[in-house]
Amino acid sequence: MGPRHSREEILDAAVATAFADGLHRLTDARVAARIGTSDRMVVYYCPAKTDLVGAVLVELGLRLQASLAPAVSTPAADHRELAAALWPHLATPDTDPVFALFFQAAGLAAAGSPPYADLVPLLVDAWVDWAAGVLDAPDAARRSEATAAIALIDGLLLLRRIAGPAA
């Protein structure tokens, strides 16, 4: 007899739990309760808190990158052009909950809280790599342009999060 729930079902439940309760309250027991299984089933797929939080953050990033594909169908020349192309797709009510979780994770990482202190720098680095892949900047400048684009976008999204969409 195999597992009662697939990894995808567990991951979907973990994402839904993070949206409902916040990353700081994401536990095996909460995920299990959401889909009516035991916490051992969640542990089967995500043996440690780092695995569970990491899987949620990666899944959110992948979903966000997929939704941004239309915005980056042609490469951007620099960080300003990339930020301008992405902004209309990022500054929406649909993405607000995703960035609320990202900023929660970033705050926990800044405070040195495990597992966020280890995971969030990897997540940011993955976003910079992604941005570098959609830039048409010279090779020597591509990583710094990508870093500038992510910093600009994150700053604007944080302002939107704190001051509201009208800001």
LOVOKE-341038 format. One line per 5 residues: their letters; for each residue x, y, z of N, C-alpha, C. Coordinates in steps of 0.05 Angstrom, whole numbers, plus 5000, padded with zeros to 4 digits. Layout:
REM residues N
a) X/Y/Z/X/Y/Z/X/Y/Z ~ ...
This chain:
REM residues 167
mgprh) 5017/4976/5000/5000/5000/5000/5018/5025/5000 ~ 5013/5043/4981/5029/5067/4979/5019/5090/4996 ~ 5032/5112/4994/5023/5136/5010/4995/5144/5002 ~ 4980/5154/5022/4952/5162/5017/4950/5188/5002 ~ 4970/5205/5004/4970/5230/4990/4996/5233/4975
sreei) 4995/5245/4952/5019/5249/4936/5035/5273/4946 ~ 5059/5275/4937/5076/5298/4944/5063/5324/4935 ~ 5051/5323/4911/5037/5347/4901/5014/5356/4919 ~ 4999/5336/4929/4977/5343/4947/4987/5355/4973 ~ 5008/5343/4983/5021/5353/5008/5031/5381/5003
ldaav) 5044/5386/4981/5055/5412/4975/5033/5433/4971 ~ 5012/5425/4957/4989/5444/4954/4977/5451/4981 ~ 4975/5431/4999/4964/5436/5026/4983/5454/5041 ~ 5009/5450/5038/5029/5466/5052/5027/5495/5043 ~ 5025/5499/5017/5022/5527/5006/4997/5540/5016
atafa) 4975/5525/5016/4949/5536/5026/4951/5543/5055 ~ 4965/5526/5070/4968/5531/5099/4985/5556/5104 ~ 5006/5559/5088/5023/5583/5091/5007/5608/5085 ~ 4991/5607/5064/4974/5630/5057/4954/5636/5080 ~ 4943/5615/5091/4922/5619/5112/4934/5627/5139
dglhr) 4956/5615/5146/4966/5618/5174/4993/5633/5175 ~ 5006/5637/5153/5033/5649/5153/5054/5628/5154 ~ 5078/5635/5144/5100/5616/5144/5109/5609/5173 ~ 5107/5629/5191/5117/5624/5218/5100/5603/5232 ~ 5076/5597/5222/5058/5577/5235/5056/5552/5218
ltdar) 5072/5550/5198/5072/5526/5180/5084/5503/5195 ~ 5068/5482/5200/5077/5458/5214/5066/5434/5200 ~ 5079/5411/5205/5070/5386/5194/5040/5381/5203 ~ 5035/5386/5228/5008/5381/5238/4987/5399/5224 ~ 4993/5424/5219/4974/5442/5206/4969/5433/5177
vaari) 4990/5425/5163/4987/5416/5136/4971/5390/5135 ~ 4977/5372/5153/4963/5346/5155/4933/5351/5160 ~ 4927/5369/5179/4899/5374/5186/4884/5385/5162 ~ 4897/5401/5146/4884/5414/5122/4874/5393/5103 ~ 4888/5370/5100/4879/5350/5081/4870/5324/5094
gtsdr) 4867/5325/5121/4856/5302/5135/4874/5277/5135 ~ 4899/5281/5141/4918/5259/5143/4935/5263/5168 ~ 4953/5244/5173/4970/5247/5197/4995/5264/5190 ~ 5006/5275/5211/5030/5291/5206/5053/5273/5196 ~ 5052/5247/5201/5073/5229/5191/5073/5228/5161
mvvyy) 5050/5232/5148/5049/5233/5119/5064/5258/5108 ~ 5061/5280/5122/5076/5304/5114/5106/5300/5118 ~ 5113/5288/5141/5141/5282/5147/5153/5263/5127 ~ 5137/5246/5116/5147/5227/5095/5159/5242/5072 ~ 5146/5264/5064/5155/5280/5041/5173/5303/5049
cpakt) 5169/5314/5073/5185/5336/5083/5195/5330/5111 ~ 5217/5315/5113/5226/5305/5139/5233/5327/5160 ~ 5241/5351/5151/5248/5372/5170/5233/5398/5163 ~ 5232/5416/5182/5219/5442/5177/5232/5456/5154 ~ 5258/5454/5151/5272/5466/5129/5261/5455/5102
dlvga) 5256/5430/5101/5245/5418/5076/5217/5428/5070 ~ 5201/5430/5091/5174/5440/5087/5173/5469/5078 ~ 5187/5486/5093/5188/5515/5086/5201/5519/5059 ~ 5223/5505/5054/5237/5507/5029/5220/5498/5005 ~ 5205/5477/5009/5187/5468/4987/5165/5488/4981
vlvel) 5154/5501/5002/5134/5521/4998/5146/5546/4983 ~ 5169/5555/4992/5181/5578/4980/5189/5573/4951 ~ 5200/5549/4945/5206/5542/4918/5181/5541/4900 ~ 5161/5528/4911/5136/5526/4895/5124/5554/4889 ~ 5124/5571/4909/5114/5598/4904/5131/5613/4883
glrlq) 5157/5609/4884/5175/5621/4865/5170/5611/4837 ~ 5166/5584/4834/5161/5572/4808/5135/5582/4797 ~ 5114/5583/4813/5088/5593/4804/5090/5622/4795 ~ 5105/5638/4810/5108/5666/4803/5124/5669/4777 ~ 5145/5654/4774/5161/5655/4750/5144/5647/4725
aslap) 5127/5627/4728/5110/5619/4706/5091/5641/4699 ~ 5080/5655/4719/5061/5677/4713/5075/5701/4701 ~ 5102/5703/4704/5117/5725/4693/5127/5720/4665 ~ 5124/5696/4655/5135/5689/4629/5126/5708/4607 ~ 5100/5716/4606/5092/5735/4585/5106/5762/4586
avstp) 5114/5770/4610/5128/5796/4613/5156/5795/4603 ~ 5168/5772/4601/5196/5770/4593/5200/5754/4568 ~ 5180/5756/4550/5182/5742/4524/5205/5753/4507 ~ 5213/5778/4511/5236/5789/4498/5255/5799/4521 ~ 5281/5794/4517/5300/5802/4538/5300/5832/4544
aadhr) 5305/5839/4569/5307/5867/4576/5336/5876/4574 ~ 5341/5901/4568/5368/5911/4564/5382/5917/4591 ~ 5367/5925/4611/5379/5932/4637/5359/5928/4659 ~ 5367/5934/4684/5350/5930/4707/5325/5947/4706 ~ 5327/5971/4696/5303/5989/4695/5282/5978/4675
elaaa) 5292/5969/4653/5274/5958/4633/5260/5932/4643 ~ 5276/5915/4657/5265/5891/4668/5244/5897/4689 ~ 5251/5915/4707/5232/5923/4728/5206/5934/4716 ~ 5209/5951/4696/5185/5963/4683/5168/5941/4669 ~ 5181/5921/4658/5166/5899/4645/5152/5882/4665
lwphl) 5164/5877/4688/5153/5859/4708/5132/5872/4726 ~ 5135/5898/4731/5119/5912/4751/5089/5908/4746 ~ 5078/5911/4722/5049/5908/4719/5039/5880/4726 ~ 5057/5860/4724/5049/5832/4731/5053/5826/4761 ~ 5069/5842/4774/5075/5838/4802/5058/5854/4821
atpdt) 5051/5878/4813/5036/5896/4830/5006/5891/4826 ~ 4997/5868/4834/4969/5860/4831/4959/5848/4857 ~ 4933/5849/4861/4922/5836/4884/4927/5805/4885 ~ 4931/5793/4862/4936/5764/4861/4964/5758/4872 ~ 4983/5775/4868/5010/5770/4877/5016/5781/4905
dpvfa) 4998/5798/4915/5003/5809/4942/5006/5788/4963 ~ 4990/5766/4964/4994/5746/4985/5021/5731/4982 ~ 5030/5728/4957/5056/5715/4953/5078/5732/4965 ~ 5078/5758/4960/5099/5775/4970/5096/5780/5000 ~ 5072/5777/5011/5069/5779/5040/5084/5756/5053
lffqa) 5083/5732/5041/5098/5709/5051/5128/5713/5047 ~ 5135/5723/5024/5164/5728/5019/5175/5748/5039 ~ 5161/5770/5044/5171/5790/5063/5171/5779/5091 ~ 5152/5762/5098/5152/5749/5124/5177/5732/5126 ~ 5183/5716/5106/5207/5699/5106/5232/5716/5107
aglaa) 5233/5738/5093/5256/5756/5093/5261/5768/5121 ~ 5239/5776/5134/5241/5787/5161/5251/5766/5181 ~ 5241/5742/5178/5251/5720/5196/5280/5714/5190 ~ 5288/5716/5165/5316/5711/5158/5334/5733/5169 ~ 5325/5758/5167/5340/5781/5177/5344/5779/5207
agspp) 5324/5767/5221/5326/5763/5250/5343/5739/5257 ~ 5352/5724/5237/5369/5700/5242/5353/5675/5249 ~ 5327/5675/5244/5311/5652/5252/5315/5629/5232 ~ 5321/5605/5244/5322/5582/5226/5294/5573/5219 ~ 5289/5561/5196/5307/5556/5174/5310/5579/5154
yadlv) 5296/5601/5160/5295/5624/5141/5322/5636/5136 ~ 5339/5638/5156/5365/5650/5153/5382/5635/5132 ~ 5377/5610/5129/5391/5594/5109/5377/5594/5082 ~ 5350/5593/5083/5335/5590/5058/5331/5615/5042 ~ 5326/5638/5055/5320/5662/5040/5343/5672/5023
pllvd) 5368/5671/5033/5390/5679/5015/5391/5662/4989 ~ 5385/5636/4992/5384/5618/4969/5362/5626/4950 ~ 5339/5633/4961/5316/5642/4946/5323/5668/4930 ~ 5334/5687/4944/5342/5712/4931/5362/5707/4908 ~ 5381/5690/4914/5401/5683/4894/5388/5670/4869
awvdw) 5369/5653/4874/5354/5640/4852/5339/5660/4835 ~ 5328/5681/4848/5314/5702/4834/5333/5719/4818 ~ 5356/5724/4829/5376/5739/4814/5385/5723/4789 ~ 5389/5697/4793/5397/5680/4770/5375/5681/4749 ~ 5350/5679/4757/5327/5680/4739/5327/5706/4723
aagvl) 5330/5728/4738/5330/5755/4725/5354/5757/4706 ~ 5377/5747/4713/5400/5748/4695/5395/5733/4669 ~ 5378/5712/4671/5371/5697/4647/5352/5711/4628 ~ 5339/5731/4638/5320/5746/4620/5330/5774/4613 ~ 5356/5778/4619/5368/5804/4611/5386/5800/4587
dapda) 5387/5820/4571/5404/5820/4547/5428/5839/4551 ~ 5437/5841/4576/5459/5859/4583/5485/5844/4577 ~ 5507/5859/4574/5533/5846/4570/5539/5827/4593 ~ 5554/5805/4587/5559/5785/4607/5572/5796/4632 ~ 5589/5815/4630/5603/5827/4653/5584/5842/4671
arrse) 5562/5852/4660/5543/5868/4676/5517/5853/4682 ~ 5514/5830/4671/5488/5816/4674/5480/5811/4703 ~ 5498/5800/4719/5491/5793/4747/5486/5819/4763 ~ 5501/5840/4759/5496/5864/4774/5470/5877/4765 ~ 5464/5876/4739/5438/5887/4730/5415/5870/4741
ataai) 5418/5844/4742/5397/5827/4753/5393/5833/4783 ~ 5415/5836/4798/5413/5843/4826/5399/5870/4830 ~ 5406/5889/4813/5393/5915/4815/5364/5913/4809 ~ 5356/5897/4789/5328/5894/4783/5312/5881/4806 ~ 5323/5861/4818/5310/5848/4841/5308/5867/4865
alidg) 5329/5882/4870/5329/5902/4892/5308/5923/4887 ~ 5306/5933/4862/5287/5954/4856/5258/5943/4859 ~ 5253/5919/4847/5227/5907/4849/5219/5901/4878 ~ 5237/5889/4893/5231/5883/4921/5225/5908/4937 ~ 5241/5929/4932/5236/5954/4946/5209/5965/4940
llllr) 5201/5965/4915/5175/5975/4907/5153/5958/4918 ~ 5157/5931/4918/5136/5913/4929/5134/5916/4959 ~ 5156/5921/4973/5155/5926/5002/5140/5952/5007 ~ 5145/5972/4992/5130/5997/4995/5101/5993/4990 ~ 5094/5978/4969/5066/5971/4964/5053/5956/4987
riagp) 5068/5938/4998/5059/5922/5021/5053/5939/5045 ~ 5071/5957/5051/5069/5973/5075/5050/5997/5072 ~ 5053/6011/5050/5037/6036/5045/5011/6031/5030 ~ 5008/6007/5018/4984/6001/5003/4988/6005/4973 ~ 4970/5993/4958/4972/5993/4929/4972/6022/4916
aa) 4960/6041/4929/4959/6068/4918/4987/6081/4919 ~ 5004/6072/4936/5031/6084/4938/5047/6078/4913
